[in-house]
Amino acid sequence: MNRHIFQKLLFLLLTIGCTNEFVSTRYNTLIVQGGEVSNFGSPSRNEFIETLPAGSQLTFYSQGGIYADELLLSYNGNTWEGESSLKWEDTQQAADGMSFCPPLYRNHSSFYQDGILCDQLYARTTTLYGENIHLSFQHLFARVVFDVSSKLNRQISQIEFTPSLSVVSVIPESGEVICQETANSLLLERNDLGKYAFLVPPVNLSIDIRIHTTTGEYYDNRLETYSFSSGHEYTCPIKLADEEIGISTVEDFIAFTHLINGEAYGERSLEEFGEKTGENMTYYLLNDLTFTEEESAQVQMIGKYGTTTSSVKRLFDDVFDGKGHSLNNLHFEQTVDGNYYAGLFSGISPTGVVKDLGLEQAVYNKESDTKNTTFLAGLNRGEINNCILRNCVINAIRDDCEFGCLTNRNEGIIINCHIDKVSLKNEIFRGSAITQSNSNGKIINCAITYCNFNKIQYPGGFICNTISNGEIQNCYLKGNEGDKNHAICLKATDAKIRCCYYEKSSRTPIGNISESNPSDSIIYYGHTAEEKGILPTILNQWILDSGKRLFPHLTFLSWEKGETLPAILVSP
């Protein structure tokens, strides 16, 4: 059995919340105040500040202007008091103090209880004459969280951790932790969350792990020597050797849509489906998934972003990496409040990314729902990259809906996407293959092929209905039907439309023909050019020249001639 079960160790820094206050004093007497405690946590999340309860005790040590050794003080909720008052002995020197809560003495005999390293708070202070002492506590030790995958956790009966070093003493004046090489094992019973946390000294150490299974087997492994720091939290995922983090099944995807919205789903956790990458999580789709109508009904819309001030404003701000896989036969039939954008994702934030994902044979069927509808993302402010819609059907939507197939409103970046064989089954108000509105957004290096929009009631555009202060560059269209749609858009205002190619159109490419665009910006190509196979060359040349120059931070997929299409995107 392969026992290499570790992934990378994720390092979460603790932000320390401290305050300094000036309180006037009378000559040489002073007051000790403050009971705030900085919790273990990450700076990218909320920092929770706790306050010590009244009745807490500490030992105070000080050198310099104030001398104290093992002075016991008690907290009344505002100040710390002892049997004798602290006084300045040398007003010319600063007082360097260390406080420990619970009390820590020089002859401290044990820092462990039942094999568990007990939490120890400390507060370091430097106080000048005329000031009071204000304490703000931090955790002296480091916290390690072993996050066991759901699959492995279901097999566990107990899990045993043995750090290579144990704490034997702490130097009060400096807070330095002294360790020795002894084996203090910590045996924990299985818990449903799969999270096993404990404290370790802030030094370089390794941790041996033994996982006891319900079948009597065990797995042994080791977290190799790592440098732990005081007050920091470290997360280490553990999984089986053949277990890849991500969404593998339809049930996984249903669970993911509930969990990402903050709802519990059995014993499942989001950590099963992704990993921390920088400030965001990245979630992975590991297989093509095909849904029944009953399973589709259990899929929740990811996020909830509304158009009114009273509605929820929750966008997807992580990364969803489809890894080239597709979600097949999704039926969009669940009711969504009329104030919200609706799609697989309600909306994508400026930091959010949905990439390398396909939606195939999806059916949209909501005739009395919100009018801000789409298949993929209702509102895009982030990046949609290398996403494909293929053989999808718009069955029924609200009478006044303007449907955008990839996104209803684009304020971000859409790049390397292909909309193929999307059709309308019933009449709708307006419909576009990519987006209804491209407002300050960019649509780059995309294709629309063999879409049927014959049943739209009012003129629109295949790429978008309207574009305002946005860009459309290096896109092409082929074989699309719908005499009321313009090849590019119905209306363009302050737009940059360049190097777009259309095969045929009964209407002008842009509805408001007074819009000024360079002569080379929108180009008709005929069968001769298609037969010669020059379209991929032209599209690739733009990528090499204008694309890399204008958008050096973006990654472009290149084009090649397809069997039935003049140009297809090359998978990464």
C-alpha positions in Angstrom: 0.0 0.0 0.0 1.4 3.4 -1.0 1.7 5.4 2.2 2.7 8.7 0.7 -0.4 10.6 1.8 0.7 14.2 2.1 0.2 17.2 -0.1 1.9 20.5 0.4 1.8 22.3 3.7 -0.1 25.5 3.6 1.3 28.3 5.7 -1.2 30.8 7.2 0.1 33.9 8.9 -1.4 35.3 12.1 -2.2 39.0 12.1 -1.6 40.4 15.6 -4.0 43.0 16.8 -2.4 45.3 19.3 -3.3 48.7 20.7 -1.2 51.1 22.6 -2.9 53.7 24.9 -1.4 56.6 26.8 -2.8 56.9 30.3 -1.4 59.5 32.6 0.2 58.3 35.8 1.1 59.8 39.1 4.9 59.6 39.6 6.0 56.1 40.1 2.7 54.0 40.4 1.2 52.5 37.3 -1.7 50.4 36.1 -1.7 47.1 34.1 -4.5 47.0 31.6 -5.7 44.9 28.6 -7.0 41.4 28.0 -7.2 41.1 24.2 -6.1 37.9 22.6 -5.2 37.5 18.9 -6.7 34.2 17.7 -4.9 31.7 15.4 -5.9 32.7 11.8 -5.1 33.9 8.4 -4.7 37.6 7.3 -6.9 36.9 4.3 -9.9 36.1 6.6 -11.4 37.9 9.5 -9.2 38.2 12.5 -11.1 37.2 15.6 -10.2 39.0 18.8 -11.1 37.4 22.1 -11.0 39.0 25.5 -9.9 37.2 28.7 -12.6 36.7 31.2 -12.6 38.4 34.6 -10.8 36.2 37.1 -8.0 35.2 34.7 -4.5 35.1 36.3 -1.0 35.7 34.9 2.6 35.9 36.1 4.4 39.1 35.3 8.1 39.4 34.7 9.9 42.7 34.1 13.4 44.1 33.9 14.7 47.7 33.5 12.7 50.5 35.0 10.3 48.0 36.7 11.5 44.8 38.3 9.1 41.9 38.8 9.6 38.2 39.1 6.8 35.7 39.1 4.4 38.4 40.2 0.9 36.9 40.2 -1.8 39.3 38.9 -5.6 38.8 38.6 -7.9 40.3 36.0 -11.0 42.2 37.1 -12.2 42.7 33.5 -10.4 46.0 33.2 -7.1 46.0 35.1 -4.7 43.4 36.5 -4.2 43.6 40.2 -1.8 41.9 42.7 -1.1 41.9 46.4 1.4 44.8 45.8 1.4 47.6 43.3 4.0 47.9 40.6 6.3 50.9 40.9 9.0 52.5 38.9 12.4 51.9 40.3 14.4 53.6 37.6 12.6 56.3 35.7 15.4 56.6 33.1 15.0 53.1 31.8 12.2 51.5 29.9 10.5 48.5 31.5 10.7 45.3 29.4 7.9 43.0 30.5 6.7 39.5 29.8 3.3 38.3 31.0 2.1 34.7 30.8 -1.5 33.5 31.1 -2.2 31.0 32.5 0.6 31.7 35.1 4.0 30.3 34.1 6.7 29.8 36.8 10.4 29.2 36.5 10.0 25.7 37.9 7.1 24.8 35.6 6.9 21.0 35.7 4.7 20.1 32.7 3.3 21.8 29.7 1.2 18.8 28.7 -2.1 17.3 29.8 -3.0 13.8 28.6 -0.3 14.1 25.9 -1.7 17.4 24.6 0.4 20.6 24.7 -1.6 23.1 26.6 -2.2 26.6 25.2 0.0 29.3 26.6 -0.6 33.0 26.1 2.1 35.7 26.4 2.3 39.5 26.1 5.5 41.3 25.5 5.6 45.0 26.5 8.1 47.8 26.5 6.9 50.7 28.7 8.4 54.1 29.2 8.1 56.1 32.4 4.8 58.0 32.5 3.0 55.3 30.6 0.8 52.4 31.9 1.3 48.8 30.8 -1.2 47.6 28.2 -1.2 43.9 27.5 -2.2 42.3 24.2 -1.8 38.5 24.2 -0.6 36.2 21.5 -0.3 32.4 21.5 3.2 31.2 22.4 2.9 27.9 20.5 2.0 27.1 16.9 -1.2 25.3 15.8 -1.2 22.5 13.3 -4.4 21.3 11.5 -4.3 18.0 9.7 -7.2 18.0 7.2 -8.0 14.4 6.3 -10.0 13.8 3.1 -13.5 12.5 3.4 -12.6 9.3 1.7 -9.8 8.5 4.1 -11.6 9.9 7.1 -14.4 7.4 6.7 -11.8 4.6 7.2 -10.3 6.0 10.4 -10.8 4.7 13.9 -8.0 6.7 15.5 -5.1 8.9 14.4 -1.8 9.3 16.3 0.6 12.2 16.1 4.1 12.2 17.5 6.1 15.4 17.2 9.9 14.9 17.3 10.4 17.5 20.1 8.5 18.3 23.3 8.5 21.4 25.5 10.4 21.2 28.8 10.7 24.9 29.8 10.1 28.5 28.8 12.6 31.3 29.6 10.3 33.9 31.2 12.3 37.0 30.3 12.4 36.2 26.5 9.6 33.7 26.0 12.1 31.3 24.4 10.8 27.8 24.3 13.3 25.0 25.3 12.6 21.6 23.9 14.0 18.1 24.2 13.9 15.0 21.9 11.2 13.0 23.6 8.2 11.2 22.1 5.0 12.6 23.4 2.3 10.8 21.4 -1.2 12.3 20.9 -3.9 9.8 20.1 -7.1 11.3 18.8 -10.4 9.6 18.1 -12.0 10.0 14.6 -14.3 13.0 14.1 -16.8 13.6 11.4 -15.2 16.8 10.2 -11.9 15.1 9.4 -9.9 18.0 11.0 -7.4 17.1 13.7 -5.7 20.1 15.4 -3.1 20.4 18.2 -0.3 22.7 19.3 3.4 22.3 18.7 6.4 24.3 20.0 7.6 27.1 17.7 10.8 25.4 16.5 12.0 23.1 13.7 10.5 19.7 14.1 9.0 16.7 12.3 5.7 14.9 13.1 5.2 11.2 12.7 1.6 10.1 11.9 0.0 6.8 12.3 -3.6 6.3 11.0 -5.5 3.4 12.5 -8.3 2.1 10.3 -11.5 0.4 11.2 -10.2 -2.8 9.6 -7.2 -3.0 11.9 -4.7 -1.7 9.3 -2.6 1.4 9.8 -0.8 3.9 7.6 2.5 5.4 8.7 4.0 8.6 7.4 5.9 11.7 8.5 5.7 15.4 8.1 9.3 16.2 7.4 11.1 18.8 9.5 9.4 22.2 9.2 10.0 25.5 10.9 6.9 26.4 12.9 6.4 30.0 14.3 4.7 31.2 17.4 1.1 32.1 17.0 0.8 30.8 13.4 -1.6 28.2 12.1 -0.6 25.6 9.6 -2.9 23.4 7.5 -1.7 20.0 6.1 -4.2 18.0 3.9 -3.9 14.3 4.1 -5.3 11.9 1.5 -4.8 8.5 0.1 -2.0 8.1 -2.4 -4.4 7.4 -5.3 -6.9 10.1 -4.3 -6.9 13.3 -6.3 -8.5 16.4 -4.8 -11.5 17.5 -6.8 -15.0 16.8 -8.0 -15.2 13.2 -9.3 -18.9 12.3 -9.3 -22.4 13.9 -9.8 -22.9 13.6 -6.0 -19.6 15.5 -5.5 -20.8 18.3 -7.7 -24.1 18.5 -6.0 -22.3 18.7 -2.6 -20.0 21.3 -3.9 -22.8 23.6 -5.0 -24.3 23.4 -1.5 -21.1 23.8 0.4 -19.8 26.8 -1.7 -23.1 28.5 -0.8 -22.4 28.0 2.9 -24.9 25.1 3.4 -24.0 21.9 5.1 -24.1 18.7 3.0 -23.8 15.6 5.2 -20.2 15.2 6.4 -18.7 16.6 3.2 -16.4 19.6 3.1 -15.1 22.0 0.5 -11.5 20.9 1.2 -12.3 17.6 -0.6 -12.8 19.5 -3.9 -10.0 22.1 -4.0 -6.9 23.6 -2.5 -5.6 27.0 -1.4 -3.8 28.8 -4.3 -2.6 32.2 -3.2 -5.5 34.1 -1.6 -8.2 32.0 -3.3 -9.3 28.4 -3.4 -9.1 26.4 -6.7 -11.7 23.7 -7.2 -11.2 21.0 -9.8 -13.5 19.0 -12.0 -11.9 15.6 -12.4 -14.3 13.8 -14.8 -17.0 14.4 -17.4 -20.3 14.3 -15.5 -23.8 13.5 -16.9 -26.9 14.5 -14.9 -30.4 13.2 -14.8 -33.2 15.6 -14.5 -33.7 14.6 -10.8 -30.0 15.2 -10.2 -30.1 18.5 -11.9 -32.8 19.6 -9.5 -30.4 19.1 -6.6 -27.8 21.3 -8.1 -27.8 24.8 -6.5 -26.9 27.9 -8.4 -23.5 28.9 -7.2 -23.6 32.3 -5.4 -26.5 34.8 -5.5 -26.1 38.2 -7.0 -29.1 40.5 -7.2 -30.0 43.7 -9.1 -31.7 45.5 -6.2 -30.1 47.1 -3.2 -31.9 44.8 -0.8 -30.8 41.6 -2.5 -27.8 39.5 -1.6 -24.5 40.5 -3.4 -22.6 37.2 -3.3 -20.3 36.5 -6.2 -18.0 33.5 -6.8 -14.5 34.8 -6.0 -12.4 31.6 -6.3 -11.2 29.5 -9.3 -13.2 26.7 -10.8 -10.9 24.7 -13.0 -12.8 22.2 -15.3 -9.5 20.7 -16.4 -11.1 20.2 -19.9 -14.1 18.2 -18.6 -17.7 18.9 -19.2 -21.0 18.9 -17.3 -23.6 17.2 -19.5 -27.4 17.3 -19.6 -27.8 19.9 -16.9 -31.5 21.0 -16.7 -31.9 24.6 -15.5 -35.4 24.4 -14.0 -35.1 25.6 -10.4 -36.9 28.9 -9.7 -34.7 31.9 -9.0 -36.0 35.2 -7.5 -36.6 37.7 -10.2 -34.1 40.2 -8.8 -31.1 37.8 -9.3 -28.8 36.9 -12.1 -29.2 33.2 -12.9 -27.0 30.5 -14.4 -24.8 27.8 -13.2 -22.9 30.7 -11.4 -25.0 33.6 -10.4 -22.0 35.8 -10.8 -18.2 35.8 -10.9 -16.3 38.5 -8.9 -13.3 40.4 -10.2 -11.0 37.8 -8.6 -13.0 34.9 -9.8 -12.1 32.6 -12.7 -14.1 29.8 -14.4 -11.8 28.0 -16.9 -11.4 24.9 -19.1 -15.0 23.9 -18.6 -17.7 22.6 -21.0 -21.4 22.6 -20.8 -23.0 20.1 -23.2 -26.7 19.4 -23.9 -27.8 21.8 -21.2 -31.5 22.8 -21.3 -32.8 26.1 -20.0 -36.5 25.9 -19.1 -37.8 28.7 -16.9 -40.7 30.6 -18.4 -41.5 32.7 -15.3 -38.1 33.3 -13.8 -35.6 36.2 -13.6 -34.9 38.0 -16.9 -31.1 38.1 -16.2 -30.5 34.5 -17.4 -27.7 32.5 -19.0 -26.2 29.0 -19.0 -22.8 29.7 -17.4 -22.6 32.9 -15.4 -25.3 35.5 -14.9 -22.8 38.3 -14.3 -19.1 38.1 -15.1 -16.7 40.6 -13.6 -13.8 38.1 -13.5 -12.5 35.8 -16.2 -14.2 33.1 -18.3 -11.4 31.2 -20.1 -11.6 28.3 -22.5 -15.3 27.5 -21.8 -17.4 25.7 -24.4 -21.2 25.5 -24.8 -22.2 22.8 -27.2 -25.6 21.4 -28.3 -27.5 23.4 -25.7 -31.2 24.3 -25.9 -33.1 27.4 -24.7 -36.5 26.0 -24.2 -38.5 28.7 -22.3 -37.6 31.9 -20.5 -39.5 35.0 -19.4 -41.2 37.0 -22.1 -39.0 40.1 -21.6 -35.7 38.2 -21.2 -32.6 39.0 -23.2 -30.7 35.8 -23.0 -26.9 35.7 -23.2 -25.7 32.1 -23.5 -22.3 32.3 -21.9 -23.1 35.2 -19.5 -26.0 37.6 -19.3 -23.8 40.7 -18.6 -20.0 40.8 -19.1 -17.9 43.4 -17.2 -14.8 41.2 -17.2 -12.8 39.1 -19.6 -14.2 36.3 -21.9 -11.3 34.6 -23.7 -10.7 31.4 -25.8 -14.4 30.4 -25.7 -16.5 28.6 -28.2 -20.3 28.6 -28.5 -21.4 25.8 -30.8 -24.9 24.6 -31.9 -27.0 26.5 -29.3 -30.6 26.8 -30.4 -33.9 28.3 -29.5 -36.9 26.0 -29.2 -39.5 28.7 -28.6 -39.7 32.4 -29.2 -37.8 34.7 -26.9 -37.4 38.5 -26.8 -33.7 38.7 -27.7 -30.8 36.3 -27.6 -27.1 36.3 -28.1 -24.6 33.5 -28.2 -22.0 35.1 -25.8 -23.6 37.9 -23.8 -26.5 40.2 -23.7 -24.5 43.2 -22.6 -20.8 43.8 -22.9 -20.2 46.8 -20.6 -16.6 47.7 -20.0 -15.8 44.0 -20.7 -13.5 42.2 -23.2 -14.5 39.4 -25.5 -11.3 38.0 -27.1 -10.3 35.1 -29.3 -13.7 33.4 -29.4 -15.9 31.5 -31.9 -19.7 31.2 -32.5 -20.7 28.4 -34.9 -23.9 26.9 -36.1 -26.2 28.6 -33.5 -29.8 28.9 -34.4 -31.5 32.1 -33.2 -34.4 32.1 -35.8 -37.0 32.4 -33.0 -35.9 35.8 -31.5 -38.6 38.4 -31.8 -36.5 41.6 -31.9 -33.1 42.4 -33.5 -30.0 41.7 -31.5 -26.4 40.5 -32.2 -24.8 37.1 -32.2 -21.8 38.1 -30.1 -23.8 40.6 -27.9 -26.8 42.8 -28.1 -25.1 45.9 -26.8 -21.5 46.9 -26.2 -20.5 50.0 -24.2 -16.9 51.0 -23.5 -15.9 47.4 -24.2 -13.8 45.4 -26.7 -14.4 42.5 -29.1 -11.3 41.3 -30.8 -10.1 38.3 -32.9 -13.4 36.4 -33.0 -15.1 34.6 -35.9 -18.6 33.3 -36.7 -19.7 30.5 -39.0 -23.0 28.9 -40.0 -25.2 30.8 -37.6 -28.9 31.3 -38.3 -31.2 34.1 -37.3 -32.0 36.9 -39.8 -32.8 39.4 -37.0 -29.4 39.2 -35.4 -26.4 41.2 -36.6 -23.1 39.3 -36.8 -21.5 41.3 -34.1 -24.0 43.4 -32.1 -27.1 45.5 -32.3 -25.6 48.7 -30.8 -22.0 49.7 -30.1 -21.1 52.8 -28.1 -17.5 53.8 -27.5 -16.4 50.3 -28.4 -13.3 48.8 -29.9 -14.2 46.0 -32.4 -11.2 44.7 -34.3 -10.3 41.7 -36.4 -13.7 40.0 -36.3 -14.6 37.6 -39.1 -18.1 36.6 -40.3 -19.1 34.1 -43.0 -22.5 35.5 -43.9 -25.1 37.9 -42.7 -28.3 39.4 -44.0 -27.8 42.4 -41.8 -24.9 44.8 -41.3 -22.4 43.4 -38.7 -23.2 46.2 -36.3 -26.8 47.6 -36.1 -25.8 51.3 -35.6 -23.8 51.5 -38.8 -22.7 55.0 -38.0 -20.3 53.5 -35.4 -16.8 54.3 -36.6 -14.5 51.3 -36.9 -11.3 50.9 -39.0 -11.9 49.2 -42.4 -10.0 46.1 -41.3 -12.0 45.6 -38.1 -15.0 43.5 -39.3 -14.2 41.3 -42.3 -16.4 39.1 -44.4 -14.8 35.9 -45.5 -16.1 33.6 -48.2 -15.9 30.0 -49.2 -12.7 30.5 -51.1 -10.8 31.8 -48.1 -12.3 29.0 -46.0 -11.3 26.3 -48.4 -7.8 27.6 -48.5 -7.7 27.2 -44.7 -6.3 30.7 -44.1 -8.6 31.7 -41.2 -6.5 29.9 -38.5 -3.4 31.6 -39.8 -5.1 35.0 -39.6 -6.4 34.5 -36.1 -3.0 33.1 -34.9 -1.2 36.1 -36.4 -3.3 38.5 -34.4 -2.4 36.6 -31.2 1.3 36.8 -32.0 1.1 40.5 -32.8 -1.7 42.5 -31.2 -2.8 39.9 -28.6 0.5 39.5 -26.8 1.3 43.2 -27.1 -2.1 44.5 -25.8 -2.8 41.7 -23.3 0.6 40.4 -22.0 -1.0 39.1 -18.8 -3.5 36.8 -20.7 -2.8 33.3 -22.1 -4.2 32.7 -25.6 -5.1 29.4 -27.1 -4.1 29.0 -30.8 -6.3 27.9 -33.7 -6.1 25.1 -36.2 -8.3 24.0 -39.1 -11.1 21.6 -37.9 -12.7 18.7 -39.8 -16.0 20.6 -40.3 -15.1 24.1 -39.0 -12.7 26.6 -40.5 -10.9 27.1 -37.2 -11.0 25.4 -33.8 -9.2 26.3 -30.6 -6.3 24.0 -29.7 -6.7 22.5 -26.2 -3.9 23.5 -23.7 
